[in-house]
Amino acid sequence: MREHTDENSSESGRDERHVQVAGLPAYDPNDPAENAVINRLVGNWHRRAAVKREEPDVYALFDIDRPDFREDMVPFRSHPIWERLSDDTRSRLLSWGWIAYNRNTVLIEQRIANPAFELVIGGAYPGLGGQQLELAVAQAMVDEQYHTLMHINGSAVTRRMRRSELSDRVLPDSHITTIHQEHLDRCDEQWERSLTTLGFATVAEISINAYLDLLADDQEIQVVNSTTVRLHNRDEYCHASISGEMMKQVYEALPADRRRFLLDKVVAGLEAFVAPDFATWESIVAFEGVRGWEKAAAEVREAQGGTHLVQDHSGIHRLLAEMDVLDEVEFNWGTTVAR
């Protein structure tokens, strides 16, 4: 921690101090607003983190007549095959949608976000360091573990109340974790692997709010499902600010060729993050024995290829603008770039 003390002290003898915590903005601890922001990020974790809150009686919240997932997030929803399905089959596919959403969230936390945080604590990135940053990152890692538990619990409630196995083993790896691994497999050097994970994790931690927003405030799906997502979402606003600051500092400390490499991985991560997960849904309808799914899947891929499931790219757009590198990346930002 670097501390800067103003030479002009108050009459009571209290110093006016401006403190710089590594990886976070400078702040005046005597300013209630500034202090509250930093406390939420680091020092006041017990009031911020979902891990410290009592869990609701989730089974009492379950309404058997409510859908488990948003129908318009199913890629097949826009295809005629959807209308030919029975109400029971559509309901079951929506339950699968919630199971897959939870699994994707868990895989992002376990295979991308926490590995990046582990690399930070291990000293893998130039420009980062210090006890306060390590505390913030370690707290974020605990948050991510609890988020994993929250989403696993969310799936468990659905399985119990729907009286169906809906096993994760039916599902392939999620799209973004598959693409992340493909990029890791092409790396020859450890620094390439570390920056690949940082690039994907930056996207995940800054864009996860937009992904969680898809369900967090939905009034039609299961209340327990939207509540689970909403609780997760609150913590992630803090993680986004931490990840953004880490990205800026690492980028500034890198030589030109590695800066280019990192930006390329951010773009690759963003493209993977916002894309519909066709492979997962194809596995689901195949397992459920939906007649004609192969033809429908091909038509859906052709019609929806290049579309974005997550439409809000404002977090990464804003970060790259603050870094003054927007003109160095190629991505179809569309019209939704300001939150």
C-alpha positions in Angstrom: 0.0 0.0 0.0 1.3 3.5 -0.9 0.1 6.2 1.4 0.2 10.0 0.6 -0.3 12.4 3.5 -1.4 16.0 3.0 0.9 18.4 4.8 -2.2 20.4 6.0 -3.7 18.6 8.9 -7.0 19.5 10.5 -7.1 21.5 13.8 -8.1 18.3 15.6 -4.8 16.8 14.6 -6.3 14.2 12.2 -4.3 13.9 9.0 -5.9 14.3 5.6 -4.6 11.1 3.9 -5.0 10.0 0.4 -4.3 6.3 0.2 -3.4 4.3 -3.0 -4.2 0.6 -2.7 -2.4 -1.4 -5.3 -4.7 -2.2 -8.2 -7.5 0.1 -7.0 -8.2 3.9 -7.3 -6.7 6.4 -4.9 -9.1 7.5 -2.2 -9.5 9.7 0.9 -10.4 7.5 3.8 -12.0 10.5 5.5 -14.4 11.0 2.7 -17.5 8.8 3.5 -18.4 8.1 -0.1 -14.9 7.3 -1.3 -14.2 5.2 1.8 -17.5 3.2 1.3 -16.6 2.4 -2.2 -13.2 1.0 -1.3 -14.6 -0.8 1.7 -17.0 -2.6 -0.5 -14.2 -3.7 -2.7 -11.8 -4.9 0.0 -12.3 -4.0 3.7 -16.0 -4.5 4.2 -16.4 -7.8 2.5 -18.7 -9.2 5.3 -21.4 -6.8 4.3 -21.0 -7.2 0.5 -20.5 -10.8 -0.2 -23.4 -13.2 -0.8 -21.3 -15.8 1.1 -22.0 -14.0 4.3 -25.8 -13.8 3.9 -28.4 -16.3 5.2 -29.8 -18.5 2.5 -33.6 -18.4 1.8 -35.8 -21.4 2.1 -35.5 -22.1 -1.6 -38.0 -24.9 -1.8 -40.7 -22.7 -0.4 -40.1 -20.3 -3.3 -40.6 -22.9 -6.0 -43.8 -22.6 -8.1 -44.3 -25.7 -10.1 -46.3 -23.7 -12.8 -43.6 -21.2 -13.5 -41.0 -21.9 -16.2 -37.4 -22.5 -15.1 -35.8 -20.5 -17.9 -36.5 -17.8 -20.5 -38.1 -19.2 -23.6 -36.5 -16.6 -25.8 -33.0 -17.7 -24.8 -33.5 -21.2 -26.4 -32.0 -21.1 -29.9 -34.7 -23.4 -31.2 -37.4 -21.1 -30.0 -37.5 -19.2 -33.3 -37.6 -22.5 -35.4 -40.9 -24.2 -36.3 -39.8 -27.3 -34.5 -40.5 -25.5 -31.2 -44.2 -25.1 -31.9 -44.5 -28.8 -32.7 -43.4 -29.8 -29.2 -45.8 -30.7 -26.5 -46.1 -28.3 -23.5 -44.4 -30.9 -21.3 -41.4 -31.2 -23.6 -41.1 -27.4 -23.9 -41.2 -27.2 -20.1 -38.6 -29.9 -19.7 -36.3 -28.1 -22.3 -36.7 -24.9 -20.2 -35.6 -26.8 -17.1 -32.6 -28.0 -19.2 -31.9 -24.4 -20.1 -31.6 -23.5 -16.4 -29.3 -26.4 -15.7 -27.1 -25.5 -18.6 -27.0 -21.8 -17.6 -25.9 -22.8 -14.1 -23.2 -25.2 -15.5 -21.9 -22.6 -17.8 -21.6 -20.1 -14.9 -19.8 -22.7 -12.8 -17.4 -23.5 -15.5 -16.6 -19.9 -16.1 -15.8 -19.4 -12.4 -13.8 -22.6 -12.0 -11.9 -22.8 -15.3 -11.4 -19.1 -16.2 -12.0 -16.6 -13.4 -10.4 -18.4 -10.4 -7.4 -19.7 -12.4 -6.7 -16.0 -13.4 -6.9 -14.9 -9.8 -4.6 -17.7 -8.8 -2.1 -16.5 -11.3 -2.3 -13.0 -9.9 -1.6 -14.2 -6.3 1.3 -16.4 -7.7 2.9 -13.3 -9.3 2.5 -14.3 -12.9 1.6 -10.8 -14.2 3.9 -7.8 -14.4 2.6 -4.6 -12.9 0.6 -6.3 -10.2 1.4 -6.9 -6.5 0.9 -5.9 -2.9 -1.0 -7.2 0.1 -4.2 -5.2 -0.5 -4.5 -6.5 -4.1 -3.9 -10.1 -2.8 -6.6 -9.6 -0.2 -9.1 -8.3 -2.8 -8.3 -11.2 -5.2 -8.5 -13.8 -2.4 -11.8 -12.5 -1.4 -13.0 -12.6 -5.0 -11.9 -16.2 -5.2 -14.0 -17.1 -2.1 -16.9 -15.3 -3.7 -16.5 -17.3 -6.9 -16.5 -20.5 -4.9 -19.7 -19.6 -3.2 -21.3 -18.5 -6.5 -20.4 -22.0 -7.8 -22.2 -23.5 -4.8 -25.2 -21.2 -5.4 -25.6 -22.3 -9.0 -25.1 -26.0 -8.1 -27.8 -25.5 -5.5 -30.0 -23.9 -8.1 -29.8 -26.9 -10.3 -30.3 -29.3 -7.3 -33.6 -27.5 -6.4 -34.8 -27.8 -10.0 -34.0 -31.5 -10.1 -35.7 -32.2 -6.8 -38.9 -30.2 -7.6 -39.1 -31.4 -11.2 -38.4 -35.0 -10.0 -35.9 -35.4 -12.9 -32.2 -36.1 -13.0 -31.3 -33.5 -15.7 -27.7 -34.6 -15.4 -24.8 -32.3 -16.2 -23.1 -35.3 -17.7 -25.4 -34.9 -20.7 -23.9 -31.5 -21.5 -20.6 -30.8 -23.3 -18.2 -28.2 -22.0 -19.6 -24.7 -22.4 -18.7 -22.7 -25.5 -16.5 -20.2 -23.8 -14.5 -22.7 -21.8 -14.1 -24.8 -24.9 -12.7 -21.9 -26.8 -10.5 -20.9 -23.9 -9.0 -24.3 -23.8 -8.4 -24.3 -27.6 -6.4 -21.1 -27.2 -4.4 -22.5 -24.3 -3.6 -25.6 -26.4 -2.0 -23.4 -29.0 0.3 -21.7 -26.5 4.0 -22.6 -26.5 5.1 -20.4 -23.6 3.9 -20.0 -20.1 3.5 -16.2 -20.5 1.1 -16.9 -23.4 -1.0 -19.2 -21.3 -1.1 -16.7 -18.5 -2.1 -13.8 -20.7 -4.7 -16.0 -22.5 -6.4 -16.7 -19.2 -6.2 -13.1 -18.1 -7.8 -12.0 -21.4 -10.7 -14.4 -21.1 -11.1 -13.8 -17.4 -11.2 -10.0 -17.9 -14.1 -10.5 -20.4 -15.8 -13.0 -18.1 -15.6 -10.8 -15.0 -16.6 -7.6 -16.7 -19.3 -9.0 -18.9 -20.8 -11.5 -16.5 -23.2 -8.9 -15.2 -24.7 -8.6 -18.7 -25.0 -12.4 -18.8 -26.6 -12.5 -15.3 -28.9 -9.6 -16.1 -30.6 -11.9 -18.6 -32.3 -13.7 -15.7 -31.7 -11.6 -12.6 -34.7 -9.3 -13.0 -37.0 -11.7 -15.0 -40.5 -11.7 -13.4 -41.8 -14.8 -15.3 -39.3 -17.5 -14.4 -38.9 -19.3 -11.1 -38.4 -16.8 -8.3 -35.7 -19.0 -6.7 -33.8 -19.0 -10.1 -33.9 -15.2 -10.6 -33.0 -14.7 -7.0 -30.0 -16.9 -7.2 -28.7 -15.0 -10.2 -29.5 -11.6 -8.6 -27.5 -12.5 -5.5 -24.6 -13.6 -7.7 -24.8 -10.4 -9.8 -24.3 -8.1 -6.8 -20.9 -9.5 -6.1 -19.8 -9.4 -9.7 -20.0 -5.6 -10.0 -17.1 -5.5 -7.5 -15.2 -8.1 -9.4 -15.6 -6.2 -12.6 -13.9 -3.1 -11.2 -11.0 -5.2 -9.8 -10.5 -7.1 -13.1 -10.6 -3.9 -15.1 -7.9 -2.3 -12.9 -5.7 -5.4 -13.2 -6.0 -5.5 -16.9 -5.0 -1.8 -17.2 -1.9 -2.3 -15.0 -0.7 -5.5 -16.7 -1.2 -4.0 -20.2 0.9 -0.9 -19.2 3.7 -3.2 -17.9 3.9 -5.4 -21.1 6.1 -4.9 -24.1 4.4 -4.1 -27.4 4.2 -7.7 -28.8 2.7 -9.0 -25.6 0.2 -6.1 -25.5 -1.0 -7.2 -28.9 -1.2 -10.8 -27.8 -3.3 -9.8 -24.7 -5.7 -7.7 -26.8 -6.2 -10.5 -29.2 -7.2 -12.8 -26.4 -9.6 -10.3 -25.0 -11.4 -10.1 -28.4 -11.4 -13.9 -28.6 -12.8 -14.2 -25.2 -15.5 -11.6 -25.9 -16.5 -13.4 -29.2 -16.8 -16.7 -27.3 -18.7 -15.1 -24.3 -21.5 -13.5 -26.3 -22.1 -16.3 -28.8 -25.1 -18.7 -28.5 -24.0 -22.1 -27.2 -25.4 -24.3 -30.0 -23.5 -27.4 -29.0 -25.1 -27.5 -25.6 -28.6 -27.2 -27.0 -27.9 -29.8 -29.6 -26.8 -32.2 -26.9 -30.0 -31.4 -25.0 -32.5 -32.0 -27.8 -30.6 -35.1 -28.9 -30.8 -36.5 -25.4 -34.5 -35.7 -25.2 -35.1 -37.4 -28.5 -36.7 -34.4 -30.2 -37.7 -35.6 -33.7 -36.0 -33.7 -36.5 -33.5 -32.0 -34.3 -30.5 -32.6 -36.6 -32.2 -30.7 -39.5 -33.5 -28.0 -37.2 -30.0 -27.6 -35.6 -28.4 -27.0 -39.0 -31.0 -24.4 -39.9 -30.7 -22.7 -36.6 -26.9 -22.5 -36.8 -27.2 -21.0 -40.3 -29.8 -18.5 -39.3 -28.3 -17.4 -36.0 -24.6 -17.7 -36.8 -22.8 -14.5 -35.8 -25.6 -13.4 -33.5 -24.9 -12.4 -29.9 -26.8 -14.0 -27.0 -25.4 -11.3 -24.7 -26.1 -7.9 -26.4 -24.6 -5.6 -23.8 -20.9 -5.2 -24.5 -20.5 -1.9 -22.7 -18.2 -3.1 -19.9 -15.4 -4.3 -22.2 -16.0 -1.4 -24.6 -15.7 1.1 -21.8 -12.5 -0.6 -20.5 -10.8 -0.6 -23.9 -11.8 3.1 -24.4 -10.2 4.0 -21.0 -7.1 2.1 -22.1 -7.2 4.1 -25.4 -7.0 0.9 -27.5 -10.4 0.7 -29.1 -9.0 1.4 -32.5 -6.6 -1.6 -32.1 -9.4 -4.2 -31.8 -11.9 -5.6 -34.3 -15.2 -6.6 -32.9 -18.8 -6.0 -34.0 -20.0 -3.8 -31.1 -23.4 -3.3 -32.5 -25.5 -0.4 -31.0 -25.5 -1.5 -27.4 -22.2 -0.3 -26.0 -23.3 2.1 -23.2 -24.8 0.9 -20.0 
